[in-house]
Amino acid sequence: MKSAQPFVSIIVPCYNEEATIRHLLDAVLAQTYPRGQMQLVISDGMSTDHTRDVIAAFQTEHADLSVRVVDNSVRTIPSGLNQAIRESRGEIIVRLDAHSMPIPEYVERCVAALQAGKGDNVGGVWEIRPGAGTRVAESISFAAAHPLGVGDAMYRLNAKEGAVDTVPFGSFSRALIERIGAFDETLLANEDYEFNTRVREAGGVVWLDPSIRTVYFSRSTFGKLAAQYWRYGFWKFQMLKRYLHTLRWRQALPPAFVLSLFILIVLSLWVEPARYLLAAQVFIYFAVLASAGLKLAINKRKGFLIWGLPLAIATMHISWGAGFLGSGILSLFKKNG
């Protein structure tokens, strides 16, 4: 007899994730959803580390869980997602990440919310943890969940259940893909936000359920954090060229801040008042961040957050803003060239 529970395909884009992939695999294994009604499809971007060895060892240990690895030769996240969807057979698609560790009830609650008709794309919230056991990594994890770092990104904060602009990862029926299309492979980041924009513009609902939770491991170094947020900013501009009306205040502030810094630095070479304005802006900015760092350091009893939080948030702001502006300049040159 056919099971009353729909078959679920968990899709995961992956590249060089040997440090975290086992956390994800074990978390999928621990799901309360019927194992026979679930498969895991990992779209690997031709990893050069031991990611595939870790997956192969897991498959040997747990043959009762359907785990399939497919090659993502294009090596981008949206191409990996689309390939995993094509190779999957689930009526419901649950997207996860190789940096994530969903709670045991994750899939069960996603399916329940979808079946209840709460939303067309249903997701939850992140519990952000450090990507390494260092003070820098821990500072980054706090910054990635701090209002000064992420603004009103509700899935990173203490959110209430309801309709939102976007959710991390998400879960949806295969019928939704057939209706609005798959992930946009021309966007190498922000593909999830663009997808959710199409969901909403097609009359659908993006639903946030705080009971659907996953641990997310943040970047471990300032360099990796800068690269991540530069990429986010760069591709956000490309997405906004199509959906300018989706721009939010938290997304406009970093490029405005970086642009003002650049203008004041240039003007200060010749105009003395510009030097005072630049100094005042930098002082006020870091004073606000230092105040936030001091407050968090006291609350968490972690003294290193006095300097760690400001540096992490500043890295996020400046990298995101620079990537956004760089993308805009590149688009302008292409248009005029």
N, C-alpha and C positions, 0 to 999 in steps of 0.2 A: 504493500500500500504506500501511496505517496505521503511523505511526512507533512504535517501541518505547518512546519517551519520552513520558510523559504531558504533556498540554497544561497549561501553568501560567499562571495569572492573578496578576499582581502588583498589589495594591490599595494605594492611597495616599490618605489624607485630606489635604486641603491648604487653607490659607488664608493669603494674603499672604506667600508664600514666595519672592519673586523673588531673594532673596539666596542661597538654598541649593538651589532646585529644579533648577538646571542640574547641580549636583554629582550629584544623584540620577539624573537622566536619563542623564548620561554613564556613570554606574556601571552602570545597567541595560543600556545599549548594550554595555558591555564584558563582560557575563556570558558565561561559557563554555557555558552551556546553549544548545541549538539555537534560534536566533532565530525560526524558523518555528513553534516549539512554545511560544511565549511571547507574552503580551500585557501591556501596562501600562494599568491603569485608574485614572485620577486623579479623585477625587471632590472638586471644588473648592467651597468654601463662599462662592462669589460674591466672589472676591478683588477688592480695590479698587486694588491696585498693578499691577505689570507681570508678575505671575506667568503669566498666560495668554499674554502676548506671548512670553515666554521659551519656553513649551511649544510655541506655534505655530511659532516659528522652528526649534525642534528637530525638529518633525514634518516641516517642509519639507526640512531637511537630511538626515533619516534616515527616508525613507518605508518602508524595509524593516523597520522595527520598528513593530509595532502599538501605537499610543498613542491612547487614547481619554480624552476629558475629559467628565465628566458634572457637572451642576449639583447641589450639595448645598444646597438652599434652607433647610434646617433649621439648617445651619451649626454642627453639633456633630460631634465625632469619631466616636461610635458610629453616628450616622445616616449619615455619610459612608462608613464602612466597610461598613455593610449595603447602602447603595445601590450601592457599587462591586461588592460580591458579586453583587447581583441583575443588574447590567449585565455581569458577566464570564461567561466560558464555560469556564474552566479546570477540569480534574478536580482539580487541586491549587491551593490559594490560598496565596500568600505575601504577608504583610502587611509593608509598609515605611512609612517616614515621610519627609516632605519635608525633615526635618532630618538624614536619614541618607545614607550613601554605602557600600553593601555592597561587599565584596571581589568580584573577578570570579567566584569559585567559589561564591558565596553560594547562588544558586538550585540549582545542581547538587548541592551538599552537602545542602541541605534535602530535595530530592527523594530523594536516596540514603538519607538517614536514615529518611524516611517509608517508603520501599519496603522497607527492612531491618526495619521493624516496631519501631524503637527507641521511638517515642512516637506519640501521637495528635496532639499539637501540639509541633512541634520548633522550637527557636530557638537563638540563639547569644549572643555577648557583644558588648558595646559597647567601642569604642575612642573615648573621649570627647576631642573637640578643642574649642578655644575658638570661640565664635560670632562673634568679632570680634578684631581685632588689638590689643587693649588689655590692660593689666595686670589690670583688673577681670575681663574675659572669661576670661583665662587662669587667674586665681585660681578662678573659678567652675568651670572645667573640671576642675581638680585636686580641688576640693571634691566634685564630682559623682561622683568615683571613689575617694574616701577613706573608710575604714571609719568614721570619726567622722561622716561626712556621710550615708552610706547603710547603715551597719550590715552585715548579712549578705546584702545584695542581691547574690547571686553573679554575676549577669550583668554587673555593673559591676566586679567584682574578678577576680582570677586564679582561675578556677573549674575544677573537674574535671568530666568528662563524667558525666552521670547524671540521675536523676529529680529534679525540683525543684518548688516551688510555682508558679512563674511564669517566663515568659521574655519578653524584649522582642520586640514585633512577632509573631513566630511564623509557622509554616507548617502547613497541615493540609489534609486532603481535603475536598471539598465534602460528602462523605457525613457528616462530623462535624457540619457545620452542620445537616444534615437530621435528625441524631440528637439533638442537644442544644439546637438553636436558635442564632440569630445573636447579635450583640452587644446588650447591654441598653441601649436608647436613653434610659432614665430616668437613667442615670449619665453625667454629662458628663466624668468622669475615672474612672480605676480600672476602666474597662470591660474592659481586658485581664485584670486580676487576677480579676475576677468571671467572665469567660469561662473562664479556666483553672481556677477553682474548680469550675465545672460540669463541666468535662472530667474532673477528678479524682473528683468525687462520682458521676459516671456510670461509674466504673471505668476511666477512661482514664489515660494517662500523659503528663505534660508533661516533655519531654526537653531538656536543655541540652547542646549540643555546642560546645565552645570553638573548634573549627575553623571554625564558622560565625560570621563576624565582620563587623561593620559599623562604620564611623566614624559617630559621632553628634555633632552640633554643639550644644553646650550654650548656655544663654541668655547674652546678652552684657552685661547690666547687673544690678545688684542689684535694681532695681525689677521687671524682667521675671522674675528668679529668685523674688522674693517672691510675685508673682502666680501663677506656676506652682505653687509649693509650697503656697500657700494653697488653690488649687484642688484639689491632690492631697489635702490633709488634709480639706477639706470633703467631698469625695465618697467618701473612704475611710470616714468615719463612716457615710454612707448605705449603703455596701456592707456594712459590718460589722453593721448592723441585721438583715441577713438571714443573714450568715455570721460570727457572733461567734467561732466556733471557729477562724477563720483568722487572728485577731489574733496578731501576732508582737511580741516584746519591743522590737525596733527601732522599731515603729510606736507602741507605748504610751509610750515615753520622752518624745518631744517634747510631747504634750499634758499629761503629768504635770509636766514642767518649766515650761511656760507657766502652768499652773494654780497651781503653787507660787509662781511669781513674782508672780502677781496677788494671791494670798492674802497674801503677805508684804508687798507694797506697801500693801495696804489696812490690814493690821494695824499696819504701821509708823507710820501716821498717829496712832495712839493708844498703842501698846504699844512701849516702848523696846527690849526684847529682840528684837522682830521686825526692828528696823532692823539689828541686828548679824547676825541670821540671813540677812537679805536681802543684806547686804554680803558676808558670807562665801560665800553661794551664788554670787553674781555673780563674786566674785574667783576662786573655785575653778574655775568654769566657763570663764572666759576665760583662766585660767592654763593649763588643760588644752589649750584651743584654741591658745593662743600657743605652747605647747611643741611642738604638732604642726606649727604654722606654721614655727617656727624649724628643726625637724628637716628638714622638706621643703625649706625655703629653702636649707639647707646641701647637701642631697642633689642638688637641681636647680640649685644656684647661681643662684637667682633671689631676690634680697633682698626683693622686694615681697610674697612669700608670707608673710612674717612677719606682716603685717597683712591681706593679701588672703585667705588661707585662713581665718583665724578669722572674718572678717566674712561670708564666703560661707557657711560652715557654720552660723554663728549665724542668718543670714537663712533658711536652709533649715529649721532646727529651729523657730525662733519662728513662721515663716509657716505651716509644716505644722501645728504644735501649735495655733495660733490658729484656723486653718481647721477643724481637727477639733473643737475646743471650740465654735466658732461654729455649726457644723453640728448639734452635739448640743443646744445651747441652742435653736436654731431648731426642731428636731424636737420638743423638749419643749413649746415654746409652741404649736406646731401641734396637738400631742396634747391639750393642756389648753384650747385655744382653740376 
